[in-house]
Structures are given as structure tokens and as C-alpha cells.
Amino acid sequence: MTWPCHPVLDCKYHLIWTTKYRYQVLGGLRCRELLREMARSKDMMIYAGSINRDHVPLLIGIPPDLSVSKAVQYLKGKSSHRLLTEYTVLRKRYRGQHLWGCALQGSGLLGGE
């Protein structure tokens, strides 16, 4: 097996986002398709994840030219803005365009793979 002259990187991160104040508001929303669409636009790949009522765990591949903090900032900011403009129920509960609370980077495997 020959290796190329340039390194090949596969950067995967386990991220967990919560809604602000842990309100359970994500059921039935189109958050999943928004996150996939936005991840594709920045060459990110979502390997695993689910949309729970108050948090979103993701196993995501981020290209090496994009920092983890910038990727999370982009995904959280754009998804928050689009969800709050589409759903008036969320806009009433979250004022000031802040849907997401904290984002945690976990270590280990997601789903026991």
C-alpha cells in the first residue's frame, strides 16, 4: 500500500447542543434537514445524530480548514435564525434570536461503534 505525499485528515467531533433553558421545543420541527443542508454548504458531514426535544447530539466531520468553534458558530447561528423566522411559537419563547444554549464537545464513541 502506498501513501500519498500529502496527509489525509478525517476530523470527527461529538457535539451536543442544548436549547436555551432546556425548553423541550424541538419535536416535529424541521431542524434535521436544516442542519444537514447547512453542513453540506460548508463541506461538513453529519455521520450520526438525532433531534431530541431539548438537545441535539451530533457526530460530525469538519474539514481541517474550518475550526470547530467556527463550525459550531455557523450551524447554531444559521439554524437558530431560520427556525425562529419560520416558527412564531419559538420566536415568542426565545427573544433576541437565541435558540441554542451551550454546545459541548464530548469524547468517545456515539452509539457504541
PyMOL commands that set and color helices and strands:
alter all, ss='L'
color gray80, all
select helices_A, chain A and resi 20-22+31-41+68-86+88-93
alter helices_A, ss='H'
color red, helices_A
select strands_A, chain A and resi 12-19+45-49+55-61+100-106
alter strands_A, ss='S'
color yellow, strands_A
deselect
rebuild
show_as cartoon
